Amino acid sequence: MVIVQCGGTGLLGRALVASLGAAGATLVAVSRDRTKLDSVLASGLAAGQHLHPEQADITDEASVSALRDRVLAAHGRIDGLVFNAASRPMRSERDTVATWQESMKVNATGLFVTLRTFADAMAAQPAGGSIVNIASIQGMVGANPWLYEGSAMGSVPDYFFHKGGMINLSRHYASLYGPRKVRVNVVSPGGIYNPAHPQPEPFLGRYGSMTMLGRMARADEIGGAVVFLLSNAASYVTGVNLPVEGGYTAK
């Protein structure tokens, strides 16, 4: 399978690259930062995985179209898309309107441009394709200020807006492209523990108490759901938002 992944250099992006590479995909990993991307792919390439770095600006329709054309020219088809790109410039509830507008470039416009461009390409293929968008449980529930009490952490409004919008835009495209054999689904992770920059107590304990498994996720625990939704094992699954969050939203 030829899979395009947008957003591959962050904590979750690196884990998704590892999962898709290990699953045997021909993975085209896309980032604005080619140097950082090359570093992420190095170990997988050394292990013989089929990984191909590409640089593109997903906020620019011409750049996304050129990316699509390069992938088709190199590989002959596009079987799947994973949209994991994200920009988080807002730092607080009281941040500027200009910062809110800046966040829309990747998280709203970039999402729209990328989905439409690659869905059209897959719809032109006899076998169709599969799209998996990476949202968040923060697109499903409201903010919980209790989690952040006593820490410098907190929630910001643009992230809730983007991820909620992503979930419903995915349903829109699932309906629109389903008759053309393109499936569109969402994976919504819960909080992911970052060992390089550990979240502080009491946040960790409070967050764990909100889940059924008593802890945050590891980044490598998200990829299985993504691989499943891209695969033929999910051939009759579309328009679904799959939470991968240790039972947070069900508790």
Secondary structure per residue as TSV (DSSP state, phi and psi in degrees):
chain	resnum	aa	ss	phi	psi
A	1	M	-	360.0	138.0
A	2	V	E	-99.0	113.3
A	3	I	E	-117.3	135.4
A	4	V	E	-104.4	125.5
A	5	Q	E	-117.3	118.5
A	6	C	E	-95.1	121.2
A	7	G	-	94.0	89.5
A	8	G	-	-130.3	7.0
A	9	T	S	-109.0	-9.9
A	10	G	S	-83.4	-175.9
A	11	L	H	-56.6	-54.0
A	12	L	H	-72.3	-38.6
A	13	G	H	-58.2	-42.6
A	14	R	H	-64.1	-39.9
A	15	A	H	-67.1	-37.0
A	16	L	H	-68.2	-40.0
A	17	V	H	-57.0	-45.3
A	18	A	H	-62.7	-42.9
A	19	S	H	-65.4	-45.2
A	20	L	H	-70.8	-37.9
A	21	G	H	-63.0	-43.6
A	22	A	H	-66.5	-28.0
A	23	A	T	-77.9	-4.9
A	24	G	T	93.2	9.2
A	25	A	-	-70.0	149.7
A	26	T	E	-83.6	105.9
A	27	L	E	-107.7	121.5
A	28	V	E	-98.2	106.3
A	29	A	E	-95.4	130.3
A	30	V	E	-118.8	135.2
A	31	S	E	-153.6	160.2
A	32	R	S	-75.5	-23.8
A	33	D	-	-107.2	95.5
A	34	R	H	-67.0	-36.3
A	35	T	H	-63.0	-46.9
A	36	K	H	-65.0	-38.6
A	37	L	H	-63.7	-42.9
A	38	D	H	-58.1	-38.6
A	39	S	H	-65.8	-41.0
A	40	V	H	-63.3	-39.4
A	41	L	H	-82.3	-11.3
A	42	A	H	-57.7	-46.4
A	43	S	H	-68.1	-38.5
A	44	G	H	-66.3	-40.1
A	45	L	H	-63.9	-39.9
A	46	A	H	-64.0	-28.1
A	47	A	T	-86.6	2.8
A	48	G	T	88.7	11.3
A	49	Q	-	-74.7	156.8
A	50	H	E	-95.2	81.0
A	51	L	E	-115.7	135.8
A	52	H	E	-133.8	114.1
A	53	P	E	-78.1	142.4
A	54	E	E	-140.4	141.1
A	55	Q	E	-105.4	132.6
A	56	A	-	-158.5	158.3
A	57	D	-	-108.5	105.1
A	58	I	T	-73.7	-8.6
A	59	T	T	-83.7	-6.9
A	60	D	-	-112.1	114.2
A	61	E	H	-59.6	-37.9
A	62	A	H	-65.1	-38.4
A	63	S	H	-66.2	-40.1
A	64	V	H	-68.6	-41.2
A	65	S	H	-62.9	-39.7
A	66	A	H	-66.5	-37.4
A	67	L	H	-60.9	-48.5
A	68	R	H	-55.1	-45.7
A	69	D	H	-65.3	-38.1
A	70	R	H	-66.4	-40.3
A	71	V	H	-65.1	-44.9
A	72	L	H	-64.4	-39.0
A	73	A	H	-66.1	-37.1
A	74	A	H	-81.7	-33.7
A	75	H	H	-122.5	-12.4
A	76	G	S	84.1	-13.1
A	77	R	-	-164.3	167.1
A	78	I	-	-133.2	112.2
A	79	D	-	-89.9	-25.1
A	80	G	E	-158.4	158.4
A	81	L	E	-133.1	133.3
A	82	V	E	-116.1	117.1
A	83	F	E	-100.3	102.8
A	84	N	-	-120.1	8.3
A	85	A	-	-67.8	142.9
A	86	A	-	-156.3	144.0
A	87	S	-	-126.7	131.9
A	88	R	-	-130.0	68.4
A	89	P	-	-75.1	-23.8
A	90	M	-	-71.9	138.0
A	91	R	-	-115.3	-12.8
A	92	S	S	-159.8	167.4
A	93	E	T	-59.5	-30.5
A	94	R	T	-97.7	15.4
A	95	D	-	-63.3	167.9
A	96	T	-	-74.9	158.0
A	97	V	H	-61.8	-36.8
A	98	A	H	-61.0	-37.0
A	99	T	H	-69.1	-40.3
A	100	W	H	-56.7	-47.8
A	101	Q	H	-63.4	-37.8
A	102	E	H	-61.1	-39.3
A	103	S	H	-66.2	-23.4
A	104	M	H	-71.6	-22.8
A	105	K	I	-60.0	-47.9
A	106	V	I	-86.0	-48.6
A	107	N	I	-77.5	-20.9
A	108	A	I	-115.5	-63.7
A	109	T	I	-63.9	-45.0
A	110	G	I	-61.1	-41.0
A	111	L	H	-61.0	-50.0
A	112	F	H	-59.4	-48.4
A	113	V	H	-61.8	-44.7
A	114	T	H	-68.9	-44.5
A	115	L	H	-60.8	-48.4
A	116	R	H	-64.6	-42.4
A	117	T	H	-63.6	-46.9
A	118	F	H	-81.6	-29.5
A	119	A	H	-64.4	-40.7
A	120	D	H	-61.6	-41.7
A	121	A	H	-63.6	-42.8
A	122	M	H	-68.5	-38.0
A	123	A	H	-65.4	-23.4
A	124	A	T	-80.4	-7.9
A	125	Q	S	-93.9	145.0
A	126	P	T	-58.3	-35.4
A	127	A	T	-88.3	-5.9
A	128	G	-	70.9	-138.2
A	129	G	E	175.6	-174.4
A	130	S	E	-138.9	135.1
A	131	I	E	-118.0	133.5
A	132	V	E	-125.3	118.3
A	133	N	E	-99.9	136.4
A	134	I	E	-96.6	107.1
A	135	A	-	-101.4	-133.4
A	136	S	-	-170.1	156.0
A	137	I	G	-65.1	-16.7
A	138	Q	G	-73.4	-5.7
A	139	G	G	-91.3	-0.3
A	140	M	T	-115.5	-27.9
A	141	V	S	-128.8	167.0
A	142	G	-	-82.2	172.5
A	143	A	-	-68.2	148.7
A	144	N	-	-120.9	91.1
A	145	P	G	-59.3	-26.8
A	146	W	G	-56.8	-35.8
A	147	L	G	-59.0	-32.0
A	148	Y	G	-100.3	-2.9
A	149	E	T	-58.3	134.9
A	150	G	T	82.0	7.6
A	151	S	S	-131.8	169.3
A	152	A	S	-84.4	0.2
A	153	M	-	-80.1	166.2
A	154	G	-	-179.0	174.5
A	155	S	-	-100.8	155.4
A	156	V	-	-128.3	145.8
A	157	P	H	-69.5	-31.5
A	158	D	H	-65.0	-34.9
A	159	Y	H	-65.8	-42.3
A	160	F	H	-62.6	-41.1
A	161	F	H	-64.0	-48.2
A	162	H	H	-63.4	-46.4
A	163	K	H	-73.3	-35.5
A	164	G	H	-64.2	-41.5
A	165	G	H	-65.8	-37.7
A	166	M	H	-60.1	-42.0
A	167	I	H	-62.0	-44.8
A	168	N	H	-79.4	-31.2
A	169	L	H	-63.7	-34.5
A	170	S	H	-64.8	-39.3
A	171	R	H	-64.1	-39.7
A	172	H	H	-58.2	-48.4
A	173	Y	H	-73.2	-28.8
A	174	A	H	-61.7	-41.4
A	175	S	H	-69.6	-42.5
A	176	L	H	-68.6	-40.9
A	177	Y	H	-101.4	-7.1
A	178	G	G	-54.0	-45.6
A	179	P	G	-62.7	-13.9
A	180	R	G	-106.9	20.1
A	181	K	T	68.4	27.8
A	182	V	E	-111.7	119.2
A	183	R	E	-93.6	143.8
A	184	V	E	-133.8	119.0
A	185	N	E	-133.4	170.2
A	186	V	E	-128.2	140.4
A	187	V	E	-112.0	126.9
A	188	S	E	-114.2	95.5
A	189	P	E	-70.3	155.1
A	190	G	-	-87.8	-161.7
A	191	G	-	-64.0	136.2
A	192	I	B	-112.9	127.4
A	193	Y	-	-71.3	133.8
A	194	N	-	-112.7	101.8
A	195	P	T	-64.5	-24.3
A	196	A	T	-75.0	-29.9
A	197	H	S	-137.5	75.2
A	198	P	-	-60.5	137.2
A	199	Q	-	-68.1	143.3
A	200	P	-	-82.6	160.9
A	201	E	T	-78.6	149.7
A	202	P	T	-86.2	4.2
A	203	F	H	-55.9	-45.9
A	204	L	H	-59.1	-46.1
A	205	G	H	-65.7	-42.0
A	206	R	H	-64.3	-45.7
A	207	Y	H	-61.4	-45.1
A	208	G	H	-56.8	-37.4
A	209	S	H	-68.9	-18.4
A	210	M	H	-83.3	-12.3
A	211	T	S	-102.3	167.6
A	212	M	S	-84.9	-17.1
A	213	L	S	-101.4	-3.5
A	214	G	S	76.2	20.0
A	215	R	S	-162.7	168.4
A	216	M	-	-78.3	166.1
A	217	A	B	-78.8	156.3
A	218	R	-	-89.4	148.8
A	219	A	G	-58.6	-32.0
A	220	D	G	-77.6	-0.8
A	221	E	G	-91.5	-1.1
A	222	I	S	-93.9	-30.5
A	223	G	H	-63.5	-30.3
A	224	G	H	-59.6	-41.0
A	225	A	H	-65.8	-37.4
A	226	V	H	-67.7	-45.4
A	227	V	H	-59.9	-43.5
A	228	F	H	-58.5	-49.3
A	229	L	H	-68.4	-26.5
A	230	L	H	-76.1	-24.1
A	231	S	S	-87.2	169.1
A	232	N	G	-69.0	-14.2
A	233	A	G	-63.7	-20.2
A	234	A	G	-109.7	30.3
A	235	S	T	-63.0	-19.2
A	236	Y	T	-114.5	25.2
A	237	V	-	-115.7	116.7
A	238	T	-	-152.6	154.1
A	239	G	S	73.3	17.1
A	240	V	-	-100.1	141.5
A	241	N	E	-107.6	111.3
A	242	L	E	-101.9	105.6
A	243	P	E	-73.3	133.5
A	244	V	E	-123.1	84.8
A	245	E	S	-148.8	23.2
A	246	G	T	63.0	21.4
A	247	G	T	88.2	11.0
A	248	Y	G	-54.9	-49.6
A	249	T	G	-81.9	-7.0
A	250	A	G	-101.6	-8.2
A	251	K	-	-82.9	360.0
